[in-house]
Amino acid sequence: MPRRPPLLLVTPYAADANNGNWRTAARWARLLAPRYDVRLQGPGDPVVGSGREQAVALIALHARRSGPAIRAWKRSRPDAALLVALTGTDLYKDMPAGDTDAVESIAVADRLIALQDDAPTHLPPAARAKTDVVFQSARTLKPWPGKQDDRLHCLLVAHLREEKDPRTALAAWRA
């Protein structure tokens, strides 16, 4: 069986944070595992040294919060692939505020990953051409046999804050 190439996946939060960035990193690591030897890097973990130079690419979640890891990777591996997955905070808070870590991370990335169609419109024109929109998905659930057709049964699990527009769920419910 051929050896899977190593790939670094940087997340700004460790597993004990149990937040959206960590959940995304863990899910992506599982999805990439059949093809790559995915090495999850938490906050403060080095992206160089201890064999990490063998990694074929770095995928960083969150342009601003992963900024130090992105800079270290580019310094030590300027020709190696760097992908930055943009978060809502990057797009709707950090970039409009001109945050230097977010701006620099987006500028040096080889490719950008966004999770919604609207994301590229919030980026500088030069960054739009290197942006791919990848829709997140979930497995299909079995219908609940006890659900009444005239009632909406739902649960919203999220870290609601202004840049995520928490009113969207209520607008969908009203519709």
C-alpha positions, 0 to 999 in steps of 0.5 A: 500500500503506497504511503499517504503524503503528510498534510498539515491542517492548522486550527486556531483552537484545540480539541478542548475548545469544541468550537466551530473551527475545531469541529471543521478541522476534525471533520476535514481531517477525517475526509482527507485521511484516506488520501493524506496523513493529516496532522492536526496542528493546534494553537502554538504547535510548530508548523516546521520541524519534527518532520513537518517539512515533508508535508505537501501542503498546509491548510489553515482555518481562519486567516487572522487567528492562524496568521502566525502559522501561515507566516512560519510556513511561508518563511520555511516553505515558500514553494509549498502549497498553502490553502487558507479556509476563510471564516465568517469572522475573516470575511465580515469582521477582520477584512473590513477592519483591515486586520493585518494578519487576515490581509497578509494571510489572504495575500500569501495563500495559494488558494482560498477556500470559502464556504458560501457563494457570497464570500468572494464578493467580500475579498479584494479583486486579486484574491477572488481569482484564487478562491474556491467555494466549497459547500459544507454538507451533512449526512442525510438523516432518516425522517422522524416518524413522530413529526407532525406535518403542521409543525416545525421541529428544529434546533439551532446549535451555533456560536451566535454573534453579529457577524453570523447574523443570528436573525437568519434562523428566525427569518427562516422559521417565519418563512 
